[in-house]
């Protein structure tokens, strides 16, 4: 991150107002756009002299190939994936009138470094020179008259353009049974079974409200904590909801009497009880023997933190609404909205919450959350909460759309 900032500062001191793009004897002059974080460039203006393709993946994500270099960029998030590697940026890409703009450092520093045999930036001439083999570009170019030299406000979707997609996660599974209870009971429930039953009913409730649903699991199997977020991202989810069952600390005074429901969003745990729940739900990692998700190297952790911060406020709002909706159907007391560092939420780059629907260690609540009728009521409450949150979110975007 420090390196990216230093590069940005160096570029800021020498950033031109236009970029010369050269390939052989051909030259194109591309104006730069001034922003409060430095210069930016409409990436598609590199074509046709530089081979280029841009694909809109939805949900603010773009796949870009420049001279054979694969990049994935996200609107308003200051990082890129370049040839599979996370790279922090000093400023975020943004979209204006449907056109993707990137910080000037991408074309002046990052791309020439990755593709040094094809691209070269010459600071003294403010020139990006392509020396590779030309190829067809698949983008629609902006007309020169359309560039004003000033940054317009990023475009925001004021109306719904596609079906809402919700990613539903049934906590635990397979060898990881989660909690079991109730304390002192002659019968036993296992968290993995309760969460799957509620998640399946939530799937039905969301579809009944016209939404698309992706389930992280539909049977008794273990999905690794890192892969759950990966599933959510690949599905281009609008919201991620993870269902869990709480368990009392046996060291508590009268632990069998602990009751209530609570909803969490991802942030540093502030209370001892939140830390207890965080530890309990993160213990699933001990059942994992392998994962297809990326390793948590320092750069990856920085990038994940930036992506999650983008949705911190939205996740908090979603948690508040779901917690309130649950109050209409739950028999136990509300334990409120809380925050903790759940691994299941870390890689879900969207508003994400974890719902503890009750204490399975309490006999009365264990019966409640095991009852299919009560499970359906819980699922409907969560679905109503998700629907209300997305309605509010779209209204906010619509009210700020230029």
Protein Blocks (a to p, Z undefined) as FASTA:
>chain_A
ZZmmmmmmmmmmmccfbdcddehjbccdddddddfebccddfklmpmkbgcddddebjhi
acddeehiacdddehiacddeehiacddfbdcddeehiacddfklmmmmmmmmmmmlgcc
dfklopacdfbdcdddddddddfklpgoiacdddddfbdfbdcddddddeeehjlnbjad
dehiabdcdfklmmmmmmmmmmmmmmmnopacddfbfcdcdddfklmmmmmmmnopabdc
ddddddddfkbghkllggcdddddddddfbfklmmmmmmmmmmmmmpgbdfbdcddfklm
mmmmmmmmmmmmmmmmmmmmmmmmmmmmpmbdcebjaddddfklmmmgcddddddfbdfk
bmklmmmmmpmklmmmmmmmmmmmmmmmmmmmmmmmmmmgZZ
